[in-house]
Amino acid sequence: MKIESFSLGPLQTNCYLITTSEPGADEHGIIIDPGMNPKKLLDRIQGVHIEAILLTHAHFDHMGGVDEVRKAANCPVYIHDLEADWLTDPRKNGSMRWQDVTPPLATDPAEYALAEGQTLHMIGHTFQVMHTPGHSPGSVSFLCGEHLFSGDVLFKLGVGRTDLPGGRERDLYDTIKNKLYKLSPDTIVYPGHGGRTKIGFEMANNPHTG
């Protein structure tokens, strides 16, 4: 499994392309959080069979490139039901609030819903869906082996903000301490912004969760 990251849009949102290819087979992949201005990503996925777009949540900086990528890759989109209508509503996805950064954004609805405990079998791997609310009500994280794609829940030496609509500080800390910190300390965290980290490092050093 190969993991590539792309920093997209004015908020430098991390988009992840996860690919796997077997000898003699075409390259297959999934995309997590195609943010705004996804040209770099679109150039990279030419010739790649994209099986799905997975969204950790529906804030505009994480879903701004959904329709461009979905059209180019001809693939379905997955999001938690609690934020399904955020994709079509600029007020809910935050783009109406940040008009100095982006015009109002809306996309077509997602094809599939995500839920706690769901397993997705894609590109020859299994991705476990973890409902990880706090930053937003429908935030999810995706666990594949020792790799955790955490969206805007947990960052290197930081945590997601909770002052946006639907955010809740108590839920965020419950999520981190009672779900994410129960994972192996060697789990590698791929956050929605900034650099990678590990669960064990955050347990020992994150000033917000000590």
SVG drawing of the C-alpha trace seen along z (x, -y; Angstrom):
<svg xmlns="http://www.w3.org/2000/svg" viewBox="-29 -38 35 48">
<polyline fill="none" stroke="black" stroke-width="0.4" points="0.0,0.0 1.3,-3.4 0.2,-6.6 0.7,-10.0 -0.4,-13.3 -1.4,-16.5 -1.7,-19.9 -4.8,-21.5 -6.5,-24.8 -5.9,-28.0 -6.1,-26.2 -3.5,-23.6 -5.8,-20.7 -4.2,-17.2 -5.7,-15.0 -4.5,-11.4 -4.2,-9.1 -3.9,-5.5 -2.9,-3.1 -2.0,0.5 -1.1,2.4 -0.1,6.0 2.3,7.2 0.5,7.0 -2.5,5.2 -3.7,1.7 -3.2,-0.8 -6.2,-1.1 -6.7,-3.8 -8.9,-5.6 -8.9,-9.3 -9.5,-10.8 -10.7,-14.4 -10.2,-16.0 -9.9,-19.6 -10.1,-22.8 -8.0,-23.4 -7.3,-19.7 -5.2,-20.0 -2.2,-18.3 -4.3,-15.4 -6.2,-15.2 -2.9,-15.1 -1.6,-12.2 -4.7,-10.0 -4.8,-10.0 -4.7,-6.3 -5.5,-5.2 -8.7,-3.3 -10.2,-5.3 -12.6,-3.1 -14.0,-5.7 -13.7,-9.1 -13.9,-8.9 -14.7,-12.1 -13.7,-12.5 -16.2,-15.3 -17.9,-17.9 -16.2,-21.2 -15.5,-23.1 -11.8,-22.8 -12.1,-19.0 -14.8,-18.6 -14.1,-21.5 -12.7,-19.3 -15.3,-16.5 -17.2,-17.1 -14.2,-17.7 -12.5,-14.5 -15.7,-12.4 -16.3,-13.5 -12.8,-12.8 -12.6,-9.4 -16.2,-8.3 -16.3,-7.0 -18.7,-7.2 -18.4,-9.4 -18.9,-8.2 -19.7,-10.4 -21.4,-10.0 -25.1,-10.5 -25.0,-13.3 -23.3,-15.5 -24.8,-14.2 -26.7,-17.4 -23.6,-19.6 -22.3,-18.7 -25.2,-20.5 -25.5,-23.4 -22.9,-26.2 -24.2,-27.4 -23.5,-24.0 -20.2,-23.2 -18.8,-26.6 -18.1,-28.1 -20.7,-30.9 -18.8,-31.9 -15.4,-32.2 -16.1,-34.2 -12.7,-35.9 -11.2,-32.4 -13.8,-30.7 -17.0,-31.3 -20.0,-29.3 -19.4,-25.6 -21.9,-22.8 -21.6,-19.4 -24.0,-16.6 -25.0,-14.3 -22.8,-11.4 -23.6,-8.0 -23.0,-6.1 -23.3,-6.6 -20.7,-5.8 -21.4,-4.5 -19.5,-3.5 -18.0,0.0 -18.5,0.3 -15.7,2.0 -14.9,1.0 -13.1,3.5 -11.2,1.5 -8.0,1.8 -7.3,5.1 -7.4,3.7 -9.9,3.3 -10.7,-0.2 -12.5,-0.4 -14.8,-3.4 -14.6,-5.1 -17.2,-7.7 -15.0,-10.4 -17.3,-13.4 -16.2,-16.7 -14.7,-18.8 -18.0,-18.2 -20.9,-15.9 -20.3,-13.5 -16.5,-13.3 -15.1,-9.9 -11.6,-8.4 -10.4,-5.5 -8.2,-2.8 -6.3,-0.5 -3.8,1.7 -1.4,-0.7 -2.6,-3.7 -5.2,-6.1 -6.6,-8.9 -8.0,-11.3 -9.4,-14.3 -9.5,-17.3 -9.9,-15.4 -6.2,-14.8 -3.1,-16.7 0.5,-16.5 0.6,-18.3 -2.9,-19.6 -6.6,-18.8 -9.4,-20.0 -11.2,-23.2 -14.7,-23.0 -16.0,-26.5 -17.6,-25.9 -21.3,-24.9 -21.8,-21.4 -18.5,-21.3 -18.5,-20.1 -15.4,-20.1 -16.6,-17.4 -17.2,-15.0 -13.8,-15.8 -11.9,-14.8 -14.1,-11.8 -13.3,-10.7 -9.6,-11.2 -9.2,-9.6 -11.7,-6.8 -11.3,-5.8 -8.1,-7.0 -5.9,-6.6 -7.1,-3.0 -5.3,-2.2 -1.8,-0.8 0.8,-3.5 2.6,-2.6 -0.5,-3.7 0.6,-6.3 -1.8,-9.3 -2.4,-11.1 -4.2,-14.3 -6.3,-16.8 -3.6,-19.5 0.1,-19.4 2.5,-16.5 2.1,-12.9 2.4,-11.7 1.8,-8.6 -0.7,-7.7 1.9,-7.0 3.7,-10.3 0.4,-12.2 -0.5,-10.4 2.9,-11.4 3.3,-14.9 0.0,-16.4 -0.6,-19.5 -4.3,-19.4 -5.0,-15.8 -2.7,-15.3"/>
</svg>
